[in-house]
């Protein structure tokens, strides 16, 4: 039996966290890592999955307050694990003793050597939704999932991004909240949002080509 598909889709054999293809992450596992709950699509070998909640009691209370907490699972053992999120684009970021801020909605997986915490965007009121994000620090790899191909903006002038479109940014940037002058101005992709994240300083912002997955309709 022959097909180009068999060669194009053949699994990678590298250890650690790598892209299998633009929509899928493969982890050659010999130890443990953390992943978004429900993101496993296949695995081989002796692998265990355990619920991690929000990552500790402090983060649990932050999740309850902000809605930003990561629904995590710890993946441990030895084998090959494949992860994805609704065929979103997957990208791997290497941290080398530095920091990055990532929207919790976009975190797919990360290595256990990284520290992380939930922080509030400066200037965001407690009732402003979607403005709490996850700061990673240390050395290791993070896989982020983007809803549509992203653009990487170099911050060399004041920059404003829809709150649901910002995927990740340099933690050294000064962040805040900007409200449009006219309430209900249809300047974004959403239905009249008047709030954007503002960024100043030197660094980058990764912006996805949508506002993410549609939110489920409220139950009757």
N, C-alpha and C positions, 0 to 999 in steps of 0.2 A: 504494500500500500504506500502511495506517495502523495505528497501535497506540500506546497510551499508553506501552508499553515503550520505543518509539523515543525519546520525549522524556525519560522517567525515567532511561534508561541512557546518554543521549548524553554523550560524553566532555567533560570540562572543558577550557577553553582557557587557563587561567591559567599563567603561568610559575612555575617552582620547585616545591616539594614541597607538595602539597595532597591532601586526601581526595577521591577520586572518588566513593566512597560509604562507608558505615560499615565495609565489609569490605575495601576496596581503596585503595591509595595510588597517586596519579599524580604523576610528576615531569616537568614541562616542562623538558627538559634542554638546557642550552647551556654545557657545561663538564664537570664530573664530580661524583659523589657516591659514597658507599659503601652497600652493601646486603647483607643476609643472603644467603649463597650459596643458590641454588635458589629465591629468592623471586620472580623475574621470571615474570609470566604472559603478557605481551604487550609489544611495543614497535613504534614506527614511527620511521622516519628512519635516520640514519647513527649507530649506537650500537655501542660495543664493550664487552665484558665480560671482565675479567681477574681471575684468582684472586689474592687478597691474603693468604691464610693467616690468621695471627693478628695481623697488623699489626706486623711487625718482630721481630727476633731476641729482644729482651727479652720481648715478649708471647708469643712462641712457647714459651719455657721456662716462663712462668707458666701457659700453657694446658696444657702437659704435666704440670705439677704439680697444677693445680687442676681441670682439666676445664671451666673457665668460658670459655675463649677464644672469640671470635666467628669463625665461619666466614664470612669476608668476601669480597666481590667488589667491584672498582672498576668503576663504570659511567661511561663517558665518551663524548662526542660531542655530537650535536645531534638532538633528536627528542623523542618522548613515551615514557615507560617506565611500565609498570603493575606493581605489586608486591602480593603478598598472602601470607598464610600460613594455609592450610587453613581459610579463611573465618573466621579469628579477627577480633575487633573491632580496628580500627586507630585510633590516636589520635596526633595531632601535638603535640609540645611545643616551644615556643620558648624557647631560652636567650638571655638578654641579659646577657652578661658574668657568668654565675654557673655553678653546678655542680649536677649531679644524678647520683644513683647508679641504675643500671638493671640488672636481671637480664639476663645475656647471652642467656638463652632468649627474652627478649621484645623484643630489639632487631630492628627490621625494616630501618631505613635511617637514615642521618644525613648531614648536609652536611660537606664537607671542611674547613671552617674550625674545626671543633670538635676539641679535643684529647681523648684518651681513654686510660685505663689500667685494668688489672685489679688490684683491691685485695681483701684478705682482711677479712672481718668480724671486728672485734675480739672476742677471746675464743673464736673458733672454732679447734678443734684441727685439725692438718694432715690428720687422717683423717676429719674431718666433711665430708660431701659437700654440695654446693649452696650453700656459704656464701662463695663468691668472686664478686664482682660488678664491673661496669664503671662507672667514674666518667667522666662527660663534663664538660668545662668550656669556657667561651668563649661565643661568640655564634653561633647557628645553630639549625637545626631537627633534631629527632629524631623518628622515627616508631616507636612501640612497638605491638606486637601483643599483645592480651590474650585469653586463652582464656575467653570469657564476658564479660558486661558487668562492668566493675570498679566498686569503690567507692573514693572518696578520703577517707581518714581524716585529720582534723586532729589532730595530736599535742599534746594539752594535759594528758595523763596517761600513765603507763607503758602501752605498747601492745605486744602480742605477735601475731605473724603466722606462719602456717605457712611454712616455708622455701621451698616451691615455689609459694606463692600471692602472695608479695611481688613486684610488678612494678617499682616505682621508688619512690624516696624522696629527701627533701631530704638533701643531703650534709652539712649542718650538724648533723643528728641524731646523738646518741650511740647506736651500735648495739652489740649483744652477742648472746649466746646464752643462752636459758633452757631448762633441762631440767625436765620435769614431775616432781613428787615421786614418783609411782608409775610405775615402768618399765612400758611397754606400755599406758599409759592411752589409751583410744580417744577423744581429745578433738578430733582433726582429721579431715579427710576421708580421710586415708591409712590404711594398715593398721597402726596402733599407733605412729606417730612420736611420740617424746617430746621433740623439740627444736623450738623456735620462735626466730625472730628477735625481739629486743627493741629497742624504740625509745624514747628519751627526749629531751626538749628541745622546741624550737619548730620546727614544719615539718609535712610531710604524708607519708603513705604511700599509694601506689596499690596496691590489692589486687584480684587477679582472682578470678572466681567459680569457680575450679577449681584443681587442682594442675598444670595444663598438659597437654600431649599425653601419652598413655600411653607408657611406655617400652617398646621392643621386647623381646620375650622372648629370653633368652639362647639362642644356638645350641647344639644338642646336640653 
